[in-house]
């Protein structure tokens, strides 16, 4: 579907070159849309928007407890694909107000609007390490 690559259509296991995370995420996180794989036992991957805060990638499900967010809450192992590189990482839910505000400003700067729901305890924001 042309023009819909940002919609989080689900797929299976990501394919590409497994590599160590970069020391400087600014070099690779200029992409507007990336892919994230969750649930190593039965891989589930989606296209998502991503924001770099303090050299740490952040992904956001809003206040929708999406399947990929549910998967992360059960198992924090994720794989982030940018270009042909796949980075094995761990996801941690962010509920701190200050960190969420940093994310919201970064989201606005990159995508032109702030998140609709900015209550971090009602949304599913994850940082990837």
BALUMLUM-881868 format. One record per atom (N, C-alpha, C, CB): residue in three letters; x, y, z; atom name. Coordinates in steps of 0.02 Angstrom, whole numbers, always signed. Atoms other than C-alpha are relative to their C-alpha. Last residue first. Glycine has a CB too. Layout:
BEGIN
PT, ala, X, Y, Z, CA
...
% end
This chain:
BEGIN
PT, unk, -71, +2, -19, N
PT, unk, +936, -13, +1271, CA
PT, unk, +30, -66, -20, C
PT, unk, +8, +12, +76, CB
PT, unk, -36, +60, +23, N
PT, unk, +765, +32, +1200, CA
PT, unk, +74, +6, +17, C
PT, unk, -8, -10, -77, CB
PT, unk, -67, -17, +22, N
PT, unk, +649, +154, +1287, CA
PT, unk, +37, -65, -15, C
PT, unk, +38, +42, +55, CB
PT, unk, -56, +44, -17, N
PT, unk, +466, +112, +1289, CA
PT, unk, +65, +29, -24, C
PT, unk, -11, -70, -31, CB
PT, unk, -62, -25, +28, N
PT, unk, +311, +221, +1294, CA
PT, unk, +56, -45, +24, C
PT, unk, +13, +74, +22, CB
PT, unk, -51, +52, +4, N
PT, unk, +144, +138, +1326, CA
PT, unk, +58, +27, -41, C
PT, unk, -29, -64, -32, CB
PT, unk, -25, +14, +67, N
PT, unk, +14, +263, +1385, CA
PT, unk, +57, -52, +4, C
PT, unk, +26, +66, -34, CB
PT, unk, +55, +25, +42, N
PT, unk, -98, +284, +1537, CA
PT, unk, +23, -18, -70, C
PT, unk, -54, +53, -4, CB
PT, unk, +25, +61, -31, N
PT, unk, +43, +300, +1666, CA
PT, unk, -59, -29, -40, C
PT, unk, -22, +13, +72, CB
PT, unk, -44, +58, +10, N
PT, unk, +137, +421, +1553, CA
PT, unk, -25, -64, +33, C
PT, unk, +67, +16, +27, CB
PT, unk, -5, +28, -68, N
PT, unk, -10, +542, +1542, CA
PT, unk, +41, -64, -5, C
PT, unk, -72, -13, +30, CB
PT, unk, -67, -11, -27, N
PT, unk, +24, +636, +1380, CA
PT, unk, +5, -22, +73, C
PT, unk, +18, +74, -5, CB
PT, unk, +4, +12, -72, N
PT, unk, -123, +571, +1279, CA
PT, unk, +70, +6, +28, C
PT, unk, -32, -70, +17, CB
PT, unk, +68, -19, -20, N
PT, unk, -132, +645, +1103, CA
PT, unk, -10, -8, +76, C
PT, unk, -52, -43, -36, CB
PT, unk, +45, +57, -10, N
PT, unk, +57, +637, +1079, CA
PT, unk, -69, +24, +24, C
PT, unk, +30, -50, +50, CB
PT, unk, -13, +35, -64, N
PT, unk, +133, +803, +1022, CA
PT, unk, -47, -60, +4, C
PT, unk, -10, +47, +61, CB
PT, unk, +54, -4, -49, N
PT, unk, +131, +858, +841, CA
PT, unk, +19, -39, +62, C
PT, unk, -67, -28, -30, CB
PT, unk, +43, -58, +9, N
PT, unk, +248, +892, +695, CA
PT, unk, -60, +4, +46, C
PT, unk, -23, +1, -68, CB
PT, unk, +61, +17, +37, N
PT, unk, +330, +721, +675, CA
PT, unk, -52, +55, -5, C
PT, unk, -31, -61, +31, CB
PT, unk, -11, +45, +56, N
PT, unk, +512, +752, +724, CA
PT, unk, -62, -9, -43, C
PT, unk, +23, -67, +26, CB
PT, unk, -52, -25, +44, N
PT, unk, +498, +906, +834, CA
PT, unk, +8, -43, -62, C
PT, unk, +67, +4, +38, CB
PT, unk, +25, -60, +33, N
PT, unk, +332, +853, +908, CA
PT, unk, +51, +27, -50, C
PT, unk, -17, +54, +52, CB
PT, unk, +52, +24, +45, N
PT, unk, +397, +679, +949, CA
PT, unk, -26, +59, -41, C
PT, unk, -58, -35, +39, CB
PT, unk, -35, +32, +56, N
PT, unk, +554, +755, +1026, CA
PT, unk, -48, -25, -53, C
PT, unk, +43, -57, +25, CB
PT, unk, -32, -54, +38, N
PT, unk, +448, +871, +1135, CA
PT, unk, +37, -28, -61, C
PT, unk, +50, +38, +45, CB
PT, unk, +53, -37, +33, N
PT, unk, +338, +724, +1187, CA
PT, unk, +28, +58, -41, C
PT, unk, -51, +27, +51, CB
PT, unk, +24, +39, +58, N
PT, unk, +492, +617, +1226, CA
PT, unk, -52, +40, -40, C
PT, unk, -30, -67, +23, CB
PT, unk, -55, -3, +48, N
PT, unk, +567, +750, +1340, CA
PT, unk, -20, -36, -65, C
PT, unk, +64, -33, +29, CB
PT, unk, +1, -68, +29, N
PT, unk, +397, +766, +1424, CA
PT, unk, +56, +8, -50, C
PT, unk, +6, +53, +56, CB
PT, unk, +54, -2, +49, N
PT, unk, +391, +577, +1447, CA
PT, unk, -4, +69, -33, C
PT, unk, -68, -17, +34, CB
PT, unk, -24, +35, +60, N
PT, unk, +561, +582, +1531, CA
PT, unk, -53, +1, -55, C
PT, unk, +20, -73, +16, CB
PT, unk, -52, -40, +32, N
PT, unk, +500, +714, +1653, CA
PT, unk, +26, -32, -64, C
PT, unk, +59, +10, +49, CB
PT, unk, +28, -59, +32, N
PT, unk, +337, +622, +1690, CA
PT, unk, +54, +41, -36, C
PT, unk, -35, +44, +51, CB
PT, unk, -22, -61, -33, N
PT, unk, +419, +454, +1728, CA
PT, unk, -23, +61, -39, C
PT, unk, +76, +0, +9, CB
PT, unk, +58, -30, -33, N
PT, unk, +315, +308, +1662, CA
PT, unk, +18, +64, +37, C
PT, unk, -31, -50, +49, CB
PT, unk, -15, -64, -31, N
PT, unk, +437, +236, +1534, CA
PT, unk, -65, +28, +30, C
PT, unk, +30, +50, -52, CB
PT, unk, +56, -47, +2, N
PT, unk, +420, +51, +1493, CA
PT, unk, +20, +64, +38, C
PT, unk, -64, -31, +30, CB
PT, unk, +22, -17, -68, N
PT, unk, +586, -36, +1466, CA
PT, unk, -55, +52, -5, C
PT, unk, +60, +26, +43, CB
PT, unk, +47, -56, -6, N
PT, unk, +631, -123, +1303, CA
PT, unk, -21, +9, +72, C
PT, unk, -62, -11, -45, CB
PT, unk, +51, +12, -51, N
PT, unk, +784, -232, +1280, CA
PT, unk, -42, +63, +7, C
PT, unk, +32, -20, +69, CB
PT, unk, +4, -47, -55, N
PT, unk, +891, -232, +1123, CA
PT, unk, -50, -25, +52, C
PT, unk, -20, +70, -25, CB
PT, unk, +33, +33, -57, N
PT, unk, +951, -339, +977, CA
PT, unk, +2, +47, +61, C
PT, unk, +32, -69, +16, CB
PT, unk, -33, -11, -65, N
PT, unk, +995, -219, +834, CA
PT, unk, -40, -36, +54, C
PT, unk, +5, +76, +16, CB
PT, unk, +45, +20, -55, N
PT, unk, +951, -271, +657, CA
PT, unk, +39, +4, +65, C
PT, unk, -30, -72, -11, CB
PT, unk, -28, +19, -65, N
PT, unk, +1038, -182, +513, CA
PT, unk, -55, -16, +51, C
PT, unk, +45, +55, +26, CB
PT, unk, -12, +73, -1, N
PT, unk, +971, -185, +334, CA
PT, unk, +27, -24, +67, C
PT, unk, +48, -19, -55, CB
PT, unk, -35, +19, +61, N
PT, unk, +893, -11, +345, CA
PT, unk, +6, -76, -1, C
PT, unk, +70, +34, -5, CB
PT, unk, -7, -63, +35, N
PT, unk, +843, +11, +526, CA
PT, unk, +43, -15, -62, C
PT, unk, +33, +57, +45, CB
PT, unk, -30, +2, +66, N
PT, unk, +779, -144, +613, CA
PT, unk, -2, +69, -31, C
PT, unk, -37, -51, -46, CB
PT, unk, +14, -62, +36, N
PT, unk, +753, -148, +801, CA
PT, unk, +35, -4, -67, C
PT, unk, +24, +62, +41, CB
PT, unk, -50, -11, +53, N
PT, unk, +746, -318, +885, CA
PT, unk, -23, +59, -41, C
PT, unk, +10, -65, -45, CB
PT, unk, +24, -27, +64, N
PT, unk, +657, -335, +1050, CA
PT, unk, +58, +2, -49, C
PT, unk, -31, +71, +9, CB
PT, unk, -46, +7, +56, N
PT, unk, +680, -433, +1212, CA
PT, unk, -33, +25, -64, C
PT, unk, +23, -74, -8, CB
PT, unk, -29, -64, +20, N
PT, unk, +572, -362, +1353, CA
PT, unk, +50, -4, -58, C
PT, unk, +34, +32, +58, CB
PT, unk, -69, +17, +13, N
PT, unk, +460, -515, +1369, CA
PT, unk, +33, +62, -30, C
PT, unk, +6, -62, -48, CB
PT, unk, -12, +70, -18, N
PT, unk, +283, -506, +1439, CA
PT, unk, +73, -20, -6, C
PT, unk, -43, -46, -43, CB
PT, unk, +14, +5, -72, N
PT, unk, +268, -315, +1440, CA
PT, unk, +11, -71, +25, C
PT, unk, -72, +22, +14, CB
PT, unk, -57, -28, -37, N
PT, unk, +355, -315, +1270, CA
PT, unk, -12, -5, +75, C
PT, unk, +11, +74, -19, CB
PT, unk, -57, +46, +5, N
PT, unk, +224, -432, +1196, CA
PT, unk, +60, +24, +41, C
PT, unk, +21, -9, -73, CB
PT, unk, +14, +58, -43, N
PT, unk, +82, -326, +1261, CA
PT, unk, +58, -48, +0, C
PT, unk, -65, -36, -23, CB
PT, unk, -12, -24, -68, N
PT, unk, +163, -174, +1178, CA
PT, unk, -14, -56, +51, C
PT, unk, -45, +62, +15, CB
PT, unk, -73, -5, -11, N
PT, unk, +175, -269, +1013, CA
PT, unk, +16, +25, +70, C
PT, unk, +32, +45, -53, CB
PT, unk, -29, +67, -8, N
PT, unk, -7, -322, +1026, CA
PT, unk, +75, +4, +12, C
PT, unk, -14, -43, -62, CB
PT, unk, -6, +38, +62, N
PT, unk, -62, -144, +1055, CA
PT, unk, +30, -68, +13, C
PT, unk, +43, +39, -52, CB
PT, unk, -41, +58, -18, N
PT, unk, -112, -77, +1225, CA
PT, unk, +2, -47, -60, C
PT, unk, -27, -36, +65, CB
PT, unk, +24, +63, +28, N
PT, unk, -175, +84, +1147, CA
PT, unk, +47, -56, +22, C
PT, unk, -6, +4, -78, CB
PT, unk, +37, +32, -54, N
PT, unk, -139, +235, +1257, CA
PT, unk, -34, -64, -24, C
PT, unk, -53, +48, +28, CB
PT, unk, +55, -42, -23, N
PT, unk, -1, +286, +1139, CA
PT, unk, -36, -32, +58, C
PT, unk, -49, +15, -57, CB
PT, unk, +63, +31, +20, N
PT, unk, +100, +141, +1069, CA
PT, unk, -60, +44, +20, C
PT, unk, -7, -69, +32, CB
PT, unk, +60, -22, -35, N
PT, unk, +266, +232, +1074, CA
PT, unk, -62, -33, -29, C
PT, unk, -7, +76, -4, CB
PT, unk, +58, +18, +42, N
PT, unk, +445, +188, +1032, CA
PT, unk, -63, +8, +41, C
PT, unk, +7, -73, -28, CB
PT, unk, +65, +8, -35, N
PT, unk, +599, +270, +1110, CA
PT, unk, -54, -16, -52, C
PT, unk, -18, +65, +39, CB
PT, unk, +61, +4, +40, N
PT, unk, +781, +257, +1052, CA
PT, unk, -62, -11, +43, C
PT, unk, +7, -57, -51, CB
PT, unk, +37, +61, -14, N
PT, unk, +915, +314, +1176, CA
PT, unk, -64, -1, -42, C
PT, unk, -18, -5, +76, CB
PT, unk, -34, +56, +31, N
PT, unk, +1050, +442, +1133, CA
PT, unk, -32, -68, +17, C
PT, unk, +72, -1, +21, CB
PT, unk, -63, +12, -36, N
PT, unk, +976, +568, +1255, CA
PT, unk, +36, -62, -25, C
PT, unk, -13, -5, +75, CB
PT, unk, -5, -44, -57, N
PT, unk, +804, +551, +1174, CA
PT, unk, +64, -18, +39, C
PT, unk, -63, -5, +46, CB
PT, unk, -63, +7, -36, N
PT, unk, +795, +477, +999, CA
PT, unk, +2, +52, +56, C
PT, unk, +61, +8, -48, CB
PT, unk, -30, -63, -22, N
PT, unk, +617, +461, +933, CA
PT, unk, +62, -16, +41, C
PT, unk, -50, +44, +41, CB
PT, unk, -50, +6, -53, N
PT, unk, +540, +318, +834, CA
PT, unk, +30, +69, +14, C
PT, unk, +56, -50, -20, CB
PT, unk, -39, -62, -4, N
PT, unk, +389, +293, +722, CA
PT, unk, +46, -7, +60, C
PT, unk, -47, +63, +7, CB
PT, unk, +16, -50, -51, N
PT, unk, +334, +115, +699, CA
PT, unk, +40, +64, -13, C
PT, unk, +16, -27, +70, CB
PT, unk, -31, -64, +19, N
PT, unk, +324, -26, +572, CA
PT, unk, -22, +52, +50, C
PT, unk, -19, +21, -73, CB
PT, unk, +42, -55, +24, N
PT, unk, +277, -190, +656, CA
PT, unk, +44, +58, -23, C
PT, unk, -48, +23, +56, CB
PT, unk, -33, -63, +15, N
PT, unk, +353, -360, +697, CA
PT, unk, -49, +51, -30, C
PT, unk, +59, -11, -48, CB
PT, unk, +53, -46, +20, N
PT, unk, +290, -515, +785, CA
PT, unk, +32, +67, -12, C
PT, unk, -57, +5, +55, CB
PT, unk, -15, -69, +18, N
PT, unk, +408, -661, +811, CA
PT, unk, -59, +39, -30, C
PT, unk, +57, +1, -49, CB
PT, unk, +44, -4, +59, N
PT, unk, +333, -816, +892, CA
PT, unk, +7, +71, -26, C
PT, unk, -76, -19, +16, CB
PT, unk, +26, +68, +10, N
PT, unk, +459, -868, +1027, CA
PT, unk, -44, -5, -62, C
PT, unk, -39, -23, +61, CB
PT, unk, -48, +44, +34, N
PT, unk, +557, -704, +1011, CA
PT, unk, -26, -71, -15, C
PT, unk, +62, -5, +42, CB
PT, unk, +19, +69, -11, N
PT, unk, +403, -599, +1054, CA
PT, unk, +45, -49, -36, C
PT, unk, -72, -11, -23, CB
PT, unk, +10, +21, -70, N
PT, unk, +440, -427, +983, CA
PT, unk, -14, -75, +1, C
PT, unk, -58, +39, +33, CB
PT, unk, +23, +69, -9, N
PT, unk, +510, -362, +818, CA
PT, unk, -4, -15, +74, C
PT, unk, +47, -50, -35, CB
PT, unk, -15, +30, -65, N
PT, unk, +523, -176, +786, CA
PT, unk, -30, -70, +1, C
PT, unk, -28, +43, +58, CB
PT, unk, +37, +61, -16, N
PT, unk, +532, -94, +616, CA
PT, unk, +23, -26, +67, C
PT, unk, +10, -53, -55, CB
PT, unk, -45, +56, -12, N
PT, unk, +580, +87, +580, CA
PT, unk, -44, -63, +10, C
PT, unk, +47, +13, +62, CB
PT, unk, +34, +63, -15, N
PT, unk, +490, +237, +510, CA
PT, unk, +52, -55, +6, C
PT, unk, -52, -17, -55, CB
PT, unk, +65, -14, -30, N
PT, unk, +547, +418, +512, CA
PT, unk, -34, -65, +22, C
PT, unk, -45, +38, -49, CB
PT, unk, +56, +31, +35, N
PT, unk, +729, +373, +484, CA
PT, unk, -65, +17, +36, C
PT, unk, +9, -77, -3, CB
PT, unk, +31, -52, +40, N
PT, unk, +849, +497, +564, CA
PT, unk, -60, -27, -39, C
PT, unk, +50, +31, -48, CB
PT, unk, +70, -12, -17, N
PT, unk, +884, +367, +696, CA
PT, unk, -31, +59, -35, C
PT, unk, -6, +10, +73, CB
PT, unk, +46, +46, +33, N
PT, unk, +1043, +297, +618, CA
PT, unk, -74, +15, +13, C
PT, unk, +14, -70, +24, CB
PT, unk, -22, +18, +67, N
PT, unk, +1183, +423, +651, CA
PT, unk, -50, -44, -37, C
PT, unk, +67, -36, +4, CB
PT, unk, +16, -54, +47, N
PT, unk, +1094, +501, +798, CA
PT, unk, +17, -18, -72, C
PT, unk, +36, +64, +20, CB
PT, unk, +62, +15, +35, N
PT, unk, +1104, +331, +885, CA
PT, unk, -20, +55, -49, C
PT, unk, -56, -11, +50, CB
PT, unk, +36, -62, +12, N
PT, unk, +1286, +362, +930, CA
PT, unk, -62, -14, -42, C
PT, unk, +46, +53, -34, CB
PT, unk, -14, -41, -58, N
PT, unk, +1374, +212, +1008, CA
PT, unk, -36, +67, -5, C
PT, unk, +76, +11, +8, CB
PT, unk, -51, -52, +10, N
PT, unk, +1288, +104, +879, CA
PT, unk, +13, +39, +64, C
PT, unk, -21, +48, -56, CB
PT, unk, +28, -68, +2, N
PT, unk, +1195, -53, +933, CA
PT, unk, +56, +51, -9, C
PT, unk, -40, +14, +65, CB
PT, unk, +1, -33, -65, N
PT, unk, +1287, -214, +890, CA
PT, unk, -31, +69, -7, C
PT, unk, +71, +4, +30, CB
PT, unk, -59, -41, -16, N
PT, unk, +1240, -298, +727, CA
PT, unk, -7, +31, +69, C
PT, unk, +11, +55, -54, CB
PT, unk, -2, -10, -73, N
PT, unk, +1123, -431, +658, CA
PT, unk, +65, +37, +16, C
PT, unk, -4, -68, +39, CB
PT, unk, -66, +11, -29, N
PT, unk, +1113, -407, +468, CA
PT, unk, -2, +16, +75, C
PT, unk, +55, +43, -37, CB
PT, unk, -50, -50, +12, N
PT, unk, +938, -425, +398, CA
PT, unk, +65, -19, +33, C
PT, unk, -23, +69, +25, CB
PT, unk, -61, +26, +30, N
PT, unk, +777, -521, +415, CA
PT, unk, +47, +58, -15, C
PT, unk, -16, -40, -64, CB
PT, unk, -37, -47, +43, N
PT, unk, +635, -479, +533, CA
PT, unk, +63, -33, -27, C
PT, unk, +19, +64, +40, CB
PT, unk, -70, -12, -16, N
PT, unk, +528, -620, +600, CA
PT, unk, +33, +47, -51, C
PT, unk, +38, -66, +1, CB
PT, unk, -38, +48, -41, N
PT, unk, +342, -606, +575, CA
PT, unk, +71, +23, +13, C
PT, unk, +0, -68, -33, CB
PT, unk, -35, +52, +39, N
PT, unk, +229, -468, +512, CA
PT, unk, +35, -46, +49, C
PT, unk, +50, +32, -51, CB
PT, unk, -41, +50, -33, N
PT, unk, +108, -342, +585, CA
PT, unk, +27, -51, -50, C
PT, unk, -40, -36, +55, CB
PT, unk, +20, +66, +22, N
PT, unk, +50, -185, +498, CA
PT, unk, +45, -52, +32, C
PT, unk, +2, -6, -78, CB
PT, unk, -34, +58, -28, N
PT, unk, +95, -35, +605, CA
PT, unk, -30, -67, -20, C
PT, unk, -1, +5, +75, CB
PT, unk, +51, +36, -37, N
PT, unk, +39, +104, +487, CA
PT, unk, +31, -65, +26, C
PT, unk, -63, -15, -44, CB
PT, unk, -5, -17, -71, N
PT, unk, +192, +205, +439, CA
PT, unk, -52, -37, +42, C
PT, unk, -9, +75, +9, CB
PT, unk, -53, +39, -32, N
PT, unk, +209, +117, +270, CA
PT, unk, +7, +16, +74, C
PT, unk, +66, +15, -34, CB
PT, unk, +24, +27, -64, N
PT, unk, +38, +182, +219, CA
PT, unk, +54, -38, +37, C
PT, unk, -59, -46, -12, CB
PT, unk, +18, -52, -47, N
PT, unk, +84, +298, +77, CA
PT, unk, -22, -24, +68, C
PT, unk, -53, +41, -29, CB
PT, unk, -40, -60, +6, N
PT, unk, +79, +162, -55, CA
PT, unk, -25, +52, +50, C
PT, unk, -3, +29, -73, CB
PT, unk, +42, -59, +0, N
PT, unk, +0, +0, +0, CA
PT, unk, +44, +62, +0, C
PT, unk, -48, +0, +61, CB
% end
